Each structure stands twice: as structure tokens, then as C-alpha cells.
Amino acid sequence: MVTSPTLVLAVHGSAVPAAGATIGRLCDAVEAMGGIRPVVGHLDIQRPSLGQALDHLAHAGRRRAVVVPLLLGDGFHRTVDIPATVAAPRPLSCTLTAGLSGEQDVALALYGRLRKAEGPAGGRADAVVLAAAGSTREGGNDGAEAAAAQLRTLLDAERGPVPVVPAYCSSAEPNVPDTVERLRAAGHRRIAVATFLLAPGRFTYALDHAYAWAVSEPLADHPRIARLVLRRYAGAVEAEGAAARTARTAQTARLAA
């Protein structure tokens, strides 16, 4: 009997308990929507590490896994760390998908979180700072820039032109507090921070001190992220199946020649 590949989420990891709880809610949503329970492997701080999670699956007799990077950008973890871990020799066939960078579902989740934060603040933002983690790697901040452009388009359609400016919590400029202050100096008064981060941690806690009018919640446990993870998984399984069919067709042709 052919079994489906195990879905493995490669997550950053955090010492903050609320981060693990958020990822747990994401896993619950993925299981409820798709009937498959993800295995979580961490890139830092928490255990099991991604490598340990994959090794455990191999030792348990699993033969195939699909690894989905739960990352909003294509920095070091996405482009170097995860591919090297997945490629390490073990008796487990691993398919690595793309991360979450640039996806419209991420922008829609960000938009939904922003709208939810605006409600208690009592109005609509007249400027938005998109707060991302930040990366020094070339292309590492492209996901934040794409999300800012997508969010700007969504807000423009709803309420007319609204500045949406990407800013960073670490490793890149401009930083979030300075960006909030520049927008305030330009005359904006309802400046919201759209949190372009997946789970609570030191970066999200720092945003509470950016003196913004409203700050939205992280994204990982938004339903659209669960649906995106399942699409990544389904796409990888479909590609595996297509490759296997092509290989069987080629083998049949060789035998018939």
C-alpha cells in the first residue's frame, strides 16, 4: 500500500511559549482542513530541529516527506539552511517546496489581521508600516516588499490611497520606530503596524513599543496560511505523482523497444 508523504513544517523556533501555541493552532487548522497532521521541525532554539524531525521519520520507517518552509522571506534559512538539511543523506525521500514569500494569501491574511486591529482602535489607518523581521541576504526582503505592494493594492481598493511602507525589526533598514515617526512627521495620525511575522516573539513584543495607533497580530494561525500550506503540500504530491508516471512510461517504452 502506498502511503501519502508526511507533511513537515520547517519553522523558525522561539523561546516564547506563545510561539509554539500559535504553531500548534496552525497544525490543528491544517489537520482539520486537510486531514493530515504536520510534523514540526525547528530551525533554531526549539527541538526537534528540522534534521532531527526528518531523522525520526526515517527511523520510524517513513519513506517520503514534503517539507514546507513556514517562512515569509527568502533569507538564509530558506535558501541555504533548509535545503542543506533536506539534502543530508538519510533513508527518506524529501521534497522541498517554496516558502510563503509573495503569495496573495499571505497578503490577504495580513489585510484581515489589520482590519481586526483597526476595530478596537476606532477607525481606519491613514498609513501602514509593514513590520518584517529583516534580512541582510540579497533578496531576503523581497517577500516584505511584495506583501507591502499587495496590501497597498487591497487598501487602495477599499478606502483609497494609503501609504504602506515596509520596515524591519532587525538586520535591515528602515527600522519600525523610525518609520512610524517619519509618517507621523508627514502628518499621519492613525499609523498602524501590520505585523508581517508568523508567531509571537521578541520582534512582536518590540512592536508594542513602536507608539503606533494600532498593531496587528502575527499571521501563522490565520486560516489562509493553513490553506496555503496544504496547497504547497498538494502541489508537491501531484508533482511527485507526475514524475513517477513519466518514469513508468519511459520504462515501458524501453522494455517495448
C-alpha positions in Angstrom: 0.0 0.0 0.0 1.3 3.4 -1.0 1.1 5.9 1.9 1.0 9.7 1.5 4.2 11.6 2.3 4.5 13.2 5.7 3.9 16.9 5.8 6.8 18.6 7.6 6.7 22.3 8.6 10.1 23.9 8.9 9.5 26.7 11.4 12.0 29.2 12.9 11.5 28.3 16.5 11.3 30.6 19.6 11.8 30.6 23.3 8.4 32.3 23.8 5.7 29.7 24.7 3.1 31.7 22.8 5.0 31.0 19.6 4.7 27.2 20.0 1.0 27.6 20.8 0.5 29.6 17.6 2.2 27.0 15.5 0.1 24.4 17.3 -3.1 26.2 16.2 -1.8 26.2 12.6 -1.2 22.5 12.8 -4.7 22.0 14.1 -6.1 24.0 11.3 -4.1 22.1 8.6 -5.3 18.8 10.1 -8.9 20.0 10.2 -8.9 21.2 6.6 -6.7 18.6 5.0 -6.8 15.5 7.3 -3.1 15.4 7.7 -1.2 16.3 10.9 2.0 18.2 10.2 5.3 17.3 11.9 7.2 20.4 13.0 10.9 20.8 12.7 12.6 23.9 14.1 15.5 25.9 12.6 16.6 27.5 15.9 16.2 27.4 19.7 13.5 24.7 19.9 13.6 20.9 19.4 13.2 18.8 17.5 15.4 20.5 14.9 14.4 20.1 11.3 17.1 17.5 10.8 16.1 15.6 14.0 12.4 15.6 12.8 13.4 14.1 9.4 15.8 11.6 11.0 13.0 10.5 13.4 10.6 9.9 10.4 13.3 7.8 8.7 13.9 5.8 11.8 10.1 5.3 12.1 10.0 3.7 8.7 8.5 6.6 6.7 9.9 6.8 3.2 8.6 10.1 1.9 8.2 13.6 3.3 7.2 17.0 1.9 9.0 19.9 3.7 7.2 23.3 3.6 9.2 26.2 4.9 7.0 28.3 7.1 8.9 31.4 6.3 7.7 34.8 4.8 11.1 35.6 3.2 13.9 34.0 1.3 16.8 34.7 3.6 19.5 32.4 4.8 17.2 29.8 6.4 15.1 29.5 3.2 17.9 29.5 0.7 20.8 27.8 2.5 19.9 26.2 5.8 16.8 24.3 4.9 18.0 23.0 1.5 21.2 21.6 3.1 19.3 19.9 5.9 16.8 18.3 3.5 19.6 17.1 1.2 21.5 15.4 4.0 21.8 11.6 3.4 19.0 9.6 5.1 16.6 6.8 4.0 13.8 9.3 3.4 12.9 10.9 0.1 12.2 14.6 0.8 10.5 17.1 -1.5 11.2 20.8 -0.6 8.5 23.3 -1.5 8.8 27.0 -1.9 8.2 29.2 1.2 5.4 31.6 1.6 7.0 34.7 0.1 5.0 36.7 -2.4 1.7 34.7 -2.0 -1.6 36.6 -2.3 -3.0 34.5 0.6 -0.3 36.0 2.9 -1.3 39.5 1.9 -5.0 38.7 2.5 -4.2 37.3 5.9 -2.2 40.4 6.6 -5.1 42.5 5.5 -7.5 40.6 7.7 -5.3 41.0 10.7 -5.0 44.7 10.0 -8.8 45.2 9.8 -9.2 43.3 13.0 -6.7 45.6 14.8 -8.4 48.7 13.4 -11.7 47.8 15.1 -10.7 48.4 18.7 -8.6 51.4 17.7 -11.8 53.0 16.4 -11.4 53.8 12.7 -9.2 53.1 9.8 -5.5 53.6 9.4 -4.3 56.5 7.3 -0.8 55.0 7.0 0.6 51.5 7.5 4.0 50.2 8.4 4.5 46.6 7.3 6.8 45.2 10.0 9.0 42.4 8.8 11.9 40.5 10.5 14.6 41.7 8.1 17.4 40.0 6.3 20.9 41.0 5.1 20.8 38.4 2.3 20.2 39.6 -1.2 16.5 39.1 -2.0 15.8 38.3 1.6 13.4 41.2 2.0 11.6 40.7 -1.3 8.7 39.0 0.4 8.1 42.0 2.6 8.3 44.4 -0.3 5.8 42.2 -2.3 3.5 42.0 0.7 3.6 45.8 1.1 2.6 46.3 -2.5 -0.2 43.7 -2.3 -1.5 45.2 0.9 -1.4 48.7 -0.6 -3.5 47.4 -3.6 -6.1 45.9 -1.2 -6.3 49.0 0.9 -6.5 51.3 -2.2 -9.5 49.3 -3.5 -11.2 49.6 -0.1 -10.5 53.1 1.1 -8.4 55.0 -1.5 -4.7 55.6 -1.5 -2.9 54.7 1.8 0.8 54.7 2.3 2.1 51.2 3.1 5.8 51.2 4.0 7.9 48.1 4.7 10.2 48.4 7.7 12.3 45.9 9.6 12.8 44.6 13.2 16.4 43.6 12.6 19.2 43.4 10.1 17.8 45.8 7.5 16.7 49.5 7.3 14.5 51.4 7.8 13.5 50.2 11.3 9.9 50.2 12.5 10.0 53.0 15.1 11.8 55.4 12.8 9.3 54.7 10.0 6.4 55.4 12.3 7.9 58.7 13.3 8.6 59.7 9.7 4.9 59.0 8.8 3.8 61.0 11.9 6.0 63.9 10.9 4.4 63.8 7.5 1.0 64.4 9.0 -0.4 60.9 9.5 -2.1 60.3 12.8 -3.6 56.8 12.6 -0.5 54.8 11.8 -1.0 51.1 12.0 1.7 48.4 12.2 0.8 45.4 10.0 2.8 42.6 11.6 4.5 40.6 8.8 5.6 38.0 11.3 4.3 34.5 11.8 4.3 34.0 15.6 4.8 35.9 18.8 8.3 36.6 20.0 10.8 39.3 20.8 10.1 41.1 17.5 6.3 41.2 18.0 6.8 42.4 21.6 9.0 45.2 20.4 6.3 46.4 18.1 4.2 47.2 21.1 6.7 50.0 21.9 6.7 51.5 18.4 4.0 54.0 19.5 1.7 53.1 16.6 -2.1 53.8 16.6 -2.8 50.0 16.2 -0.7 46.8 15.9 -2.0 43.7 14.2 -1.4 40.1 15.4 1.0 37.6 13.8 -0.1 35.5 10.8 0.7 31.8 11.3 -2.7 30.8 12.8 -4.8 32.7 10.2 -6.8 30.2 8.1 -5.3 31.4 4.9 -1.9 30.3 6.0 -3.2 26.8 6.7 -4.8 26.6 3.2 -1.5 27.8 1.7 0.5 25.1 3.5 -2.0 22.5 2.2 -1.7 23.8 -1.4 2.1 23.6 -1.1 1.8 20.0 0.1 -0.7 19.0 -2.6 1.4 20.6 -5.3 4.4 18.6 -4.2 2.5 15.3 -4.1 1.0 16.0 -7.5 4.5 16.7 -9.0 5.8 13.5 -7.4 3.0 11.6 -9.0 3.6 13.1 -12.4 7.3 12.3 -12.2 6.5 8.7 -11.3 4.1 8.3 -14.2 6.7 9.8 -16.6 9.3 7.4 -15.3 7.0 4.4 -15.7 6.1 5.4 -19.2 9.7 5.8 -20.1 10.5 2.3 -18.6 7.6 0.7 -20.6 8.9 2.3 -23.8 12.4 0.9 -23.2 11.1 -2.6 -22.5 8.9 -2.5 -25.6 11.8 -1.2 -27.8 
